[in-house]
Amino acid sequence: MVRTQKQKEDGQAIIYIAAAVPGLLFGLGIAYLRMRRRARAEGKRFYLALVRDGVPVPEARKLADMYCSSISLTGMIRGMRPFTS
């Protein structure tokens, strides 16, 4: 079977995309971990500010946990909506 020029170009595009995916996933993973670390640090600051301003410790802990857990990969994936036109 003879391949047309368009089929060759499509095949090359797929190869380029497949080669780029691992690098993109690695970069996104690093960015996500960095974001989680920052959220955890900000959650601690938020907790300390709540306690300093007189919020009871159990409630402050709950609020800080909610703040930190808002950046969850599974939550982000579950919250994805299908693309519609």
N, C-alpha and C positions, 0 to 999 in steps of 0.2 A: 504494500500500500504506500502510495506516495503522499508525503505530508506537505500541506500547503504552507506558505510563508506565515499565514495567520496562526496556524496550529503550532509552528515552531516558536513564534513569539509568545503565544499563550503558555507553552511549556517552559520557556525561559522565565517568564514572569512568576510562575508557580515556584520555580527553583529559587528565585530571588526572595520571594516571600518566605518560603520554608527556611531559608538560610538566616533570615532576619528575626524570626520568631523567638529562638532561644535568647538572643541578646535583649529583645524587648521584654520578655518575661523576667529575665534577670534584673534589668533596670527597674521594672515595675515592682518587683519583689523588694528590692533594696529601698525604693521610695516608700513602699507601704510600711516596712519595718521602721524606717526613720520617722514616719508619721505616727506610728504606734508609740514609739519611745517618747516623742514630744508630747503626745496626748497623756501618757502616764505621768510625765513630769508636771504638766499643767494640772492634771487631776490632783496631784499632791499639793500644789500651790493653792488650788481651789478649796481643797479640804481644810488646809491650814487657815485660809482666809475666813471660811465659814465658822470654824471653831473660834477664831479670834474675835469674830463679830457676834458671838453668843449663840450660835445654832448648836443644839445638843449634838453630842458626838455621834450617836447612832444615825441620826438624820443626816448629819454632814457626811458620814461615811457612805450612806445610801446615795446621796446626791453626787458625790465624787465618783462613785462606782458607775452610776448612770452616765456621767460625763465621759469617763474613760472608755466604757464599753460601747459608746456610740460609734466608735471607729472599729468595726468588726468586719472582717472579710466575708464571713458567712452571711452577716446581716446585709452587707452591700450586695452580695450575689443574690440573696433572696429578694431584695428590694428592687432588683432590675426588672424593668418592664420590657416586654417584647417590642421590637421596633415596628412601628406602623407607618404607613405613608399617608 
